[in-house]
Amino acid sequence: MAVTIKAKFKCSSERISQVPKDELKEIAFIGRSNVGKSSLVNMLTGIKGLAKVSGTPGKTRLINHFLINDSWYLVDLPGYGYARVSKSTRGDFSKIILDYVLKCEKMHFLFVLVDSRLEPQKIDLNFIELLGENGIPFGIIFTKADKLSQAQLNRSITAYKRTLAEQWEELPPMLVSSSEKGTGREEILAFIEECLTNY
């Protein structure tokens, strides 16, 4: 059964001091530029143009808040590590990303999106390591799963688990999605619901 969601754009913030000042919890999405964050936001909410999808990587430079069912925020964070952005604005993980992820007390859980077609990328692994060092609760969503056969996808996820297991005793939750096909929508929303209720 398809889950119906009420979603609306709330605000864009250039810095952490501008995020909504209410008590609602925030579930945030982050990943390398062009990993498919905006497409995933649209797929999860069922509203096609809610988050602006761009063919130009690195388009999201702001923290975008979407109010979901009047009860929590889905937060679309800027992508990191896109080479065409000058070093000063990139600095691998920009200040706006680090401020939000490390200092925003309203952030309840963070999803790191990774492209299922690629082998583990150093920049993603560095970011995941940063989350571990700072005790940030997070999970991984493998995007663009429709571009691979099931066997390729399984291999890709196994490779990721193997790489993470070199440093992590306990692996983070992992989910699979395809914005094209709607794959993973119910699982991700169920996981978020559980997060908001139980953590």
DRENKOL-364117 format. One record per residue (C-alpha): residue number from 1; x, y, z. Coordinates in Angstrom, 2 decimals. Example, Ala and Ser with C-alpha at 12.3 -4.5 7.8 and 13.67 -1.06 7.14 Angstrom:
# DRENKOL-364117
SITE    i     east    north       up
SITE    1    12.30    -4.50     7.80
SITE    2    13.67    -1.06     7.14
# end
This chain:
# DRENKOL-364117
SITE    i     east    north       up
SITE    1     0.00     0.00     0.00
SITE    2     1.43     3.38    -1.00
SITE    3     2.02     5.68     1.95
SITE    4     0.36     9.09     1.56
SITE    5     2.35    12.03     2.84
SITE    6     1.55    15.67     3.34
SITE    7     4.65    17.69     2.53
SITE    8     5.43    21.34     1.94
SITE    9     8.56    23.41     1.51
SITE   10     9.23    25.36     4.70
SITE   11    12.44    27.36     4.22
SITE   12    16.00    27.54     2.89
SITE   13    18.79    28.52     5.26
SITE   14    22.29    29.78     4.57
SITE   15    23.44    29.03     8.10
SITE   16    22.42    26.94    11.07
SITE   17    21.09    29.95    13.01
SITE   18    18.29    30.26    10.43
SITE   19    16.80    26.77    10.76
SITE   20    13.23    26.59    12.19
SITE   21    13.11    27.29    15.91
SITE   22    10.33    24.85    16.82
SITE   23    10.49    21.50    18.62
SITE   24    10.04    19.29    15.56
SITE   25    12.68    16.64    14.89
SITE   26    14.69    16.72    11.68
SITE   27    15.68    13.80     9.46
SITE   28    18.46    14.95     7.12
SITE   29    19.78    13.68     3.77
SITE   30    23.31    14.26     2.55
SITE   31    25.69    12.85    -0.05
SITE   32    28.04    13.73    -2.85
SITE   33    26.74    16.19    -5.43
SITE   34    24.53    14.48    -8.01
SITE   35    23.90    11.37    -5.91
SITE   36    20.14    11.94    -6.25
SITE   37    19.11    13.67    -3.00
SITE   38    16.44    15.91    -4.50
SITE   39    15.00    13.04    -6.56
SITE   40    14.80    10.93    -3.39
SITE   41    13.02    13.73    -1.49
SITE   42    10.46    13.95    -4.30
SITE   43    10.04    10.17    -4.40
SITE   44     9.57     9.86    -0.64
SITE   45     7.01    12.65    -0.46
SITE   46     5.27    11.65    -3.69
SITE   47     5.43    15.28    -4.88
SITE   48     7.32    15.54    -8.15
SITE   49     8.70    19.08    -8.06
SITE   50     8.98    19.56    -4.28
SITE   51    12.80    19.54    -4.26
SITE   52    14.36    21.08    -7.34
SITE   53    16.23    18.44    -9.33
SITE   54    19.15    19.78   -11.30
SITE   55    21.39    18.31   -13.97
SITE   56    24.15    20.51   -12.57
SITE   57    25.84    18.86    -9.61
SITE   58    26.33    21.04    -6.56
SITE   59    23.15    23.02    -7.16
SITE   60    21.83    22.71    -3.60
SITE   61    23.92    25.23    -1.65
SITE   62    21.39    25.82     1.12
SITE   63    19.82    23.79     3.91
SITE   64    16.28    23.08     2.64
SITE   65    13.56    22.18     5.14
SITE   66    10.38    20.35     4.11
SITE   67     7.60    19.96     6.68
SITE   68     6.19    16.42     6.63
SITE   69     2.70    15.64     7.98
SITE   70     3.03    18.74    10.21
SITE   71     5.10    16.58    12.55
SITE   72     8.77    16.45    11.40
SITE   73    11.18    17.98     8.92
SITE   74    12.90    16.30     6.03
SITE   75    16.12    18.25     5.48
SITE   76    17.94    18.32     2.14
SITE   77    21.56    19.32     2.79
SITE   78    24.04    20.64     0.20
SITE   79    26.05    18.02    -1.66
SITE   80    29.72    17.74    -0.83
SITE   81    32.93    17.30    -2.76
SITE   82    32.01    18.55    -6.22
SITE   83    35.23    19.44    -8.04
SITE   84    33.92    22.33   -10.15
SITE   85    33.12    24.38    -7.09
SITE   86    36.18    26.37    -6.09
SITE   87    38.29    25.00    -3.23
SITE   88    37.23    27.81    -0.91
SITE   89    33.54    26.97    -1.18
SITE   90    34.17    23.24    -1.25
SITE   91    36.80    22.55     1.39
SITE   92    35.55    18.98     0.94
SITE   93    32.81    19.47     3.51
SITE   94    31.68    23.07     3.61
SITE   95    31.11    24.96     6.85
SITE   96    27.34    24.94     6.34
SITE   97    27.33    21.12     6.22
SITE   98    29.64    20.65     9.21
SITE   99    27.78    23.23    11.30
SITE  100    24.45    21.55    10.66
SITE  101    25.58    17.94    11.04
SITE  102    27.74    18.50    14.12
SITE  103    25.87    21.30    15.91
SITE  104    22.17    21.17    15.05
SITE  105    20.50    19.60    18.08
SITE  106    17.23    19.20    16.19
SITE  107    18.82    16.77    13.73
SITE  108    17.52    13.39    14.85
SITE  109    19.02    11.12    12.19
SITE  110    21.15    11.53     9.08
SITE  111    21.00     9.49     5.89
SITE  112    24.18     9.40     3.81
SITE  113    23.28     8.72     0.17
SITE  114    25.76     6.78    -1.92
SITE  115    25.56     5.86    -5.61
SITE  116    25.09     2.09    -5.73
SITE  117    26.94     1.90    -9.07
SITE  118    30.26     3.10    -7.64
SITE  119    32.81     1.35    -5.50
SITE  120    33.19     2.95    -2.04
SITE  121    34.33     6.56    -2.58
SITE  122    37.01     8.07    -0.36
SITE  123    35.03    11.24     0.27
SITE  124    31.96     9.27     1.45
SITE  125    34.13     7.07     3.67
SITE  126    35.81    10.17     5.15
SITE  127    32.43    11.71     5.87
SITE  128    31.13     8.48     7.45
SITE  129    34.28     8.34     9.60
SITE  130    33.62    11.93    10.72
SITE  131    30.08    10.91    11.77
SITE  132    31.44     7.97    13.75
SITE  133    34.04    10.10    15.53
SITE  134    31.33    12.55    16.57
SITE  135    28.70     9.97    17.54
SITE  136    26.17    11.15    14.92
SITE  137    23.35     8.61    14.34
SITE  138    23.22     7.77    10.65
SITE  139    22.26     5.22     8.01
SITE  140    23.22     4.69     4.38
SITE  141    20.86     4.78     1.40
SITE  142    22.14     3.26    -1.83
SITE  143    20.64     5.30    -4.69
SITE  144    20.06     4.57    -8.39
SITE  145    19.48     0.86    -7.72
SITE  146    17.47     0.54   -10.97
SITE  147    20.69     1.03   -12.92
SITE  148    22.07    -2.33   -11.70
SITE  149    20.96    -5.95   -11.86
SITE  150    20.13    -7.53    -8.49
SITE  151    23.43    -9.46    -8.57
SITE  152    25.43    -6.28    -9.29
SITE  153    23.58    -4.44    -6.52
SITE  154    24.27    -7.24    -4.03
SITE  155    27.96    -7.18    -4.98
SITE  156    28.12    -3.42    -4.59
SITE  157    26.50    -3.48    -1.12
SITE  158    28.72    -6.39    -0.02
SITE  159    31.81    -4.43    -1.10
SITE  160    30.60    -1.44     0.92
SITE  161    29.98    -3.54     4.01
SITE  162    33.41    -5.12     3.68
SITE  163    35.09    -1.71     3.43
SITE  164    33.19    -0.31     6.42
SITE  165    33.85    -3.44     8.49
SITE  166    37.57    -2.60     8.38
SITE  167    36.85     0.31    10.72
SITE  168    33.41    -0.30    12.20
SITE  169    32.48    -3.03    14.66
SITE  170    28.79    -2.44    14.04
SITE  171    27.59    -1.42    10.59
SITE  172    25.02     1.36    10.16
SITE  173    21.51     0.58     8.84
SITE  174    21.51     0.28     5.04
SITE  175    18.59     0.81     2.68
SITE  176    18.25     0.66    -1.10
SITE  177    16.37     3.12    -3.30
SITE  178    15.52     4.00    -6.86
SITE  179    13.77     7.32    -7.39
SITE  180    12.92     6.21   -10.94
SITE  181    11.08     3.09    -9.83
SITE  182     9.97     4.17    -6.36
SITE  183    12.04     1.34    -4.85
SITE  184    12.63     1.61    -1.11
SITE  185    10.03     4.29    -0.46
SITE  186     7.98     2.35     2.08
SITE  187    11.05     0.85     3.78
SITE  188    12.71     4.25     4.18
SITE  189     9.53     5.91     5.46
SITE  190     8.94     3.02     7.89
SITE  191    12.52     3.34     9.13
SITE  192    12.07     7.10     9.65
SITE  193     8.79     6.48    11.51
SITE  194    10.57     4.02    13.81
SITE  195    13.42     6.50    14.31
SITE  196    11.08     9.30    15.29
SITE  197     9.11     7.05    17.63
SITE  198    11.78     4.97    19.32
SITE  199    15.01     6.96    19.37
# end
